[in-house]
């Protein structure tokens, strides 16, 4: 969760980022990076839940 191929996904790193923008990245991915689009596998509601979960501090 502290980054590796991509940016950290810790609550501290995500706290100032808008939920809708993070959900959009989850669903659409980031072209040119290792972040794939998850839209084929997740609904928008699931992506929003994932953002909430990450911002709360995902369990270890």
PyMOL commands that set and color helices and strands:
alter all, ss='L'
color gray80, all
select helices_A, chain A and resi 11-14+19-28+44-56
alter helices_A, ss='H'
color red, helices_A
deselect
rebuild
show_as cartoon
